[in-house]
Amino acid sequence: MSEKFQEGQVLKGKVTGVQPYGAFVALDDEVQGLVHISEVTHGFVKDINEFISVGDEVNVKILSIDEAKNKYSLSIRATEEAPKQEKQSKPKTSAPQEEQGFNTLKDKLGEWLKQSEQNK
């Protein structure tokens, strides 16, 4: 295991292989790690090949190192700033607030009992 790499470290690597579940990135001539598909970019990734290809040079952050299994878990997403999300405004409706949403069973039980008695 290479002692020159540490968890949390950000460095440049080269993509050596792409699979449906992630991409393999060489950190140097001896060490290679995996960028899981969920760590490629912010947001949902359906097809990893739309974001990364063999030979690409990418910035990666070392998320974890499993010395026993000689595995490096890497992230490209952790090296990028998250996109800003727009605030969603509440939908405007003309219905009164008390008519919207779910009522609790306790609130509706009396009404249901009356309906049940009327239907007999």
C-alpha atoms as an extended CHARMM CRD file, in Angstrom:
* protein
*
       120  EXT
         1         1  MET       CA              0.0000000000        0.0000000000        0.0000000000  PROA      1               0.0000000000
         2         2  SER       CA              1.2670000000        3.4100000000       -0.8800000000  PROA      2               0.0000000000
         3         3  GLU       CA              1.8740000000        5.7090000000        2.0660000000  PROA      3               0.0000000000
         4         4  LYS       CA              1.9770000000        8.8130000000       -0.1140000000  PROA      4               0.0000000000
         5         5  PHE       CA             -1.8500000000        8.9650000000       -0.3950000000  PROA      5               0.0000000000
         6         6  GLN       CA             -4.2080000000        9.9180000000        2.4230000000  PROA      6               0.0000000000
         7         7  GLU       CA             -7.9680000000       10.0740000000        2.8860000000  PROA      7               0.0000000000
         8         8  GLY       CA             -9.2750000000       13.5350000000        2.0330000000  PROA      8               0.0000000000
         9         9  GLN       CA             -6.4450000000       14.2550000000       -0.3790000000  PROA      9               0.0000000000
        10        10  VAL       CA             -7.3890000000       15.8350000000       -3.7270000000  PROA      10              0.0000000000
        11        11  LEU       CA             -5.2480000000       15.0360000000       -6.7580000000  PROA      11              0.0000000000
        12        12  LYS       CA             -5.3000000000       14.5100000000      -10.5040000000  PROA      12              0.0000000000
        13        13  GLY       CA             -5.7310000000       11.0330000000      -11.9440000000  PROA      13              0.0000000000
        14        14  LYS       CA             -6.2520000000        9.3580000000      -15.3040000000  PROA      14              0.0000000000
        15        15  VAL       CA             -9.3030000000        7.2490000000      -16.1690000000  PROA      15              0.0000000000
        16        16  THR       CA             -8.1330000000        3.7360000000      -17.0680000000  PROA      16              0.0000000000
        17        17  GLY       CA            -11.4820000000        1.9840000000      -17.3530000000  PROA      17              0.0000000000
        18        18  VAL       CA            -15.2150000000        2.6520000000      -17.3430000000  PROA      18              0.0000000000
        19        19  GLN       CA            -17.8670000000        0.1920000000      -16.1860000000  PROA      19              0.0000000000
        20        20  PRO       CA            -21.6360000000        0.6840000000      -15.6940000000  PROA      20              0.0000000000
        21        21  TYR       CA            -21.0580000000        0.9860000000      -11.9260000000  PROA      21              0.0000000000
        22        22  GLY       CA            -18.1050000000        3.4050000000      -11.9810000000  PROA      22              0.0000000000
        23        23  ALA       CA            -14.7290000000        4.4090000000      -13.3650000000  PROA      23              0.0000000000
        24        24  PHE       CA            -11.2370000000        3.2330000000      -12.4890000000  PROA      24              0.0000000000
        25        25  VAL       CA             -8.7360000000        6.0510000000      -12.0510000000  PROA      25              0.0000000000
        26        26  ALA       CA             -4.9490000000        5.6450000000      -11.8390000000  PROA      26              0.0000000000
        27        27  LEU       CA             -3.4080000000        7.9000000000       -9.2040000000  PROA      27              0.0000000000
        28        28  ASP       CA              0.1260000000        6.9000000000      -10.2100000000  PROA      28              0.0000000000
        29        29  ASP       CA              1.8600000000        3.9380000000      -11.8890000000  PROA      29              0.0000000000
        30        30  GLU       CA              1.0870000000        1.6230000000       -8.9480000000  PROA      30              0.0000000000
        31        31  VAL       CA             -2.1720000000        2.8420000000       -7.3910000000  PROA      31              0.0000000000
        32        32  GLN       CA             -5.6290000000        2.8550000000       -8.8910000000  PROA      32              0.0000000000
        33        33  GLY       CA             -9.0160000000        3.5440000000       -7.3150000000  PROA      33              0.0000000000
        34        34  LEU       CA            -12.7050000000        3.4140000000       -8.1380000000  PROA      34              0.0000000000
        35        35  VAL       CA            -15.0470000000        6.3610000000       -8.6050000000  PROA      35              0.0000000000
        36        36  HSD       CA            -18.5100000000        4.8940000000       -7.9930000000  PROA      36              0.0000000000
        37        37  ILE       CA            -21.1750000000        6.1140000000      -10.4350000000  PROA      37              0.0000000000
        38        38  SER       CA            -22.8180000000        8.0760000000       -7.5960000000  PROA      38              0.0000000000
        39        39  GLU       CA            -19.5750000000       10.0260000000       -7.1090000000  PROA      39              0.0000000000
        40        40  VAL       CA            -19.0740000000       11.1040000000      -10.7400000000  PROA      40              0.0000000000
        41        41  THR       CA            -21.1200000000       14.3150000000      -10.5990000000  PROA      41              0.0000000000
        42        42  HSD       CA            -23.8620000000       16.0580000000       -8.6530000000  PROA      42              0.0000000000
        43        43  GLY       CA            -27.2770000000       14.7340000000       -9.5860000000  PROA      43              0.0000000000
        44        44  PHE       CA            -28.4310000000       11.4790000000      -11.1330000000  PROA      44              0.0000000000
        45        45  VAL       CA            -26.1890000000        9.6380000000      -13.5960000000  PROA      45              0.0000000000
        46        46  LYS       CA            -27.9880000000        7.1220000000      -15.7890000000  PROA      46              0.0000000000
        47        47  ASP       CA            -25.1180000000        6.4510000000      -18.2020000000  PROA      47              0.0000000000
        48        48  ILE       CA            -21.6170000000        7.0570000000      -16.8410000000  PROA      48              0.0000000000
        49        49  ASN       CA            -20.2390000000        7.1850000000      -20.3900000000  PROA      49              0.0000000000
        50        50  GLU       CA            -21.9850000000       10.5390000000      -20.8820000000  PROA      50              0.0000000000
        51        51  PHE       CA            -19.7120000000       12.0480000000      -18.2160000000  PROA      51              0.0000000000
        52        52  ILE       CA            -16.3790000000       10.2460000000      -18.3900000000  PROA      52              0.0000000000
        53        53  SER       CA            -14.2020000000        8.3240000000      -20.8500000000  PROA      53              0.0000000000
        54        54  VAL       CA            -11.0080000000        6.2750000000      -20.7500000000  PROA      54              0.0000000000
        55        55  GLY       CA             -8.0080000000        8.5990000000      -20.9580000000  PROA      55              0.0000000000
        56        56  ASP       CA             -9.7130000000       11.5740000000      -19.2990000000  PROA      56              0.0000000000
        57        57  GLU       CA             -7.6710000000       13.4020000000      -16.6780000000  PROA      57              0.0000000000
        58        58  VAL       CA             -9.8710000000       14.1270000000      -13.6780000000  PROA      58              0.0000000000
        59        59  ASN       CA             -9.5490000000       15.6720000000      -10.2380000000  PROA      59              0.0000000000
        60        60  VAL       CA            -10.4620000000       13.1730000000       -7.5400000000  PROA      60              0.0000000000
        61        61  LYS       CA            -10.7490000000       13.1880000000       -3.7770000000  PROA      61              0.0000000000
        62        62  ILE       CA             -9.7740000000       10.0870000000       -1.8150000000  PROA      62              0.0000000000
        63        63  LEU       CA            -12.8450000000        9.1600000000        0.2400000000  PROA      63              0.0000000000
        64        64  SER       CA            -11.4290000000        6.0510000000        1.8740000000  PROA      64              0.0000000000
        65        65  ILE       CA             -8.5200000000        3.6630000000        1.7520000000  PROA      65              0.0000000000
        66        66  ASP       CA             -8.9470000000        0.0000000000        2.6390000000  PROA      66              0.0000000000
        67        67  GLU       CA             -5.3780000000       -1.1070000000        3.2710000000  PROA      67              0.0000000000
        68        68  ALA       CA             -6.3220000000       -4.7520000000        3.8450000000  PROA      68              0.0000000000
        69        69  LYS       CA             -7.9950000000       -5.0200000000        0.4370000000  PROA      69              0.0000000000
        70        70  ASN       CA             -5.7530000000       -2.4420000000       -1.2660000000  PROA      70              0.0000000000
        71        71  LYS       CA             -8.8170000000       -0.4610000000       -2.4160000000  PROA      71              0.0000000000
        72        72  TYR       CA             -9.1700000000        3.2690000000       -2.8960000000  PROA      72              0.0000000000
        73        73  SER       CA            -12.6150000000        4.8510000000       -2.9630000000  PROA      73              0.0000000000
        74        74  LEU       CA            -12.5470000000        8.0690000000       -4.9810000000  PROA      74              0.0000000000
        75        75  SER       CA            -14.9150000000       10.9310000000       -5.8120000000  PROA      75              0.0000000000
        76        76  ILE       CA            -14.9700000000       13.4280000000       -8.6430000000  PROA      76              0.0000000000
        77        77  ARG       CA            -18.1590000000       15.0250000000       -7.3040000000  PROA      77              0.0000000000
        78        78  ALA       CA            -16.4170000000       15.9620000000       -4.0150000000  PROA      78              0.0000000000
        79        79  THR       CA            -13.9730000000       18.1560000000       -5.9550000000  PROA      79              0.0000000000
        80        80  GLU       CA            -16.7500000000       20.1920000000       -7.5860000000  PROA      80              0.0000000000
        81        81  GLU       CA            -19.0120000000       22.8390000000       -6.1320000000  PROA      81              0.0000000000
        82        82  ALA       CA            -22.6150000000       21.6980000000       -5.8380000000  PROA      82              0.0000000000
        83        83  PRO       CA            -25.0120000000       23.4610000000       -8.1730000000  PROA      83              0.0000000000
        84        84  LYS       CA            -27.2100000000       26.0330000000       -6.4790000000  PROA      84              0.0000000000
        85        85  GLN       CA            -30.8330000000       24.9830000000       -6.2000000000  PROA      85              0.0000000000
        86        86  GLU       CA            -33.5710000000       27.4810000000       -6.8360000000  PROA      86              0.0000000000
        87        87  LYS       CA            -36.0810000000       27.9420000000       -4.0650000000  PROA      87              0.0000000000
        88        88  GLN       CA            -39.3970000000       26.4210000000       -5.0200000000  PROA      88              0.0000000000
        89        89  SER       CA            -42.3880000000       28.5830000000       -4.3660000000  PROA      89              0.0000000000
        90        90  LYS       CA            -45.4440000000       27.0260000000       -2.8330000000  PROA      90              0.0000000000
        91        91  PRO       CA            -48.1800000000       26.3530000000       -5.3710000000  PROA      91              0.0000000000
        92        92  LYS       CA            -51.0210000000       28.8300000000       -5.2260000000  PROA      92              0.0000000000
        93        93  THR       CA            -54.4410000000       27.2370000000       -4.9160000000  PROA      93              0.0000000000
        94        94  SER       CA            -57.8880000000       28.6470000000       -4.4940000000  PROA      94              0.0000000000
        95        95  ALA       CA            -58.9900000000       25.8870000000       -2.1020000000  PROA      95              0.0000000000
        96        96  PRO       CA            -59.0600000000       26.7960000000        1.6020000000  PROA      96              0.0000000000
        97        97  GLN       CA            -56.1480000000       25.4110000000        3.6250000000  PROA      97              0.0000000000
        98        98  GLU       CA            -58.3100000000       23.1130000000        5.7770000000  PROA      98              0.0000000000
        99        99  GLU       CA            -59.5800000000       21.2640000000        2.6870000000  PROA      99              0.0000000000
       100       100  GLN       CA            -56.0750000000       20.3960000000        1.5040000000  PROA      100             0.0000000000
       101       101  GLY       CA            -53.9570000000       17.4600000000        2.5960000000  PROA      101             0.0000000000
       102       102  PHE       CA            -54.7770000000       14.5590000000        4.8520000000  PROA      102             0.0000000000
       103       103  ASN       CA            -56.9230000000       14.7320000000        7.9410000000  PROA      103             0.0000000000
       104       104  THR       CA            -56.1460000000       12.4830000000       10.8530000000  PROA      104             0.0000000000
       105       105  LEU       CA            -58.2880000000        9.4280000000       11.5230000000  PROA      105             0.0000000000
       106       106  LYS       CA            -59.5320000000       10.9670000000       14.7420000000  PROA      106             0.0000000000
       107       107  ASP       CA            -60.8410000000       13.9990000000       12.8290000000  PROA      107             0.0000000000
       108       108  LYS       CA            -62.6170000000       11.8430000000       10.2660000000  PROA      108             0.0000000000
       109       109  LEU       CA            -63.9190000000        9.0540000000       12.5550000000  PROA      109             0.0000000000
       110       110  GLY       CA            -67.0230000000       10.9470000000       13.6600000000  PROA      110             0.0000000000
       111       111  GLU       CA            -67.9070000000       11.7790000000       10.0720000000  PROA      111             0.0000000000
       112       112  TRP       CA            -67.4820000000        8.1620000000        8.9790000000  PROA      112             0.0000000000
       113       113  LEU       CA            -69.6560000000        6.8790000000       11.8270000000  PROA      113             0.0000000000
       114       114  LYS       CA            -72.4660000000        9.2680000000       10.8340000000  PROA      114             0.0000000000
       115       115  GLN       CA            -72.1880000000        8.1490000000        7.1950000000  PROA      115             0.0000000000
       116       116  SER       CA            -72.2660000000        4.5180000000        8.2770000000  PROA      116             0.0000000000
       117       117  GLU       CA            -75.4510000000        5.0670000000       10.3320000000  PROA      117             0.0000000000
       118       118  GLN       CA            -77.1330000000        6.8720000000        7.4200000000  PROA      118             0.0000000000
       119       119  ASN       CA            -76.3150000000        4.0300000000        5.0050000000  PROA      119             0.0000000000
       120       120  LYS       CA            -78.0210000000        1.3390000000        7.1430000000  PROA      120             0.0000000000
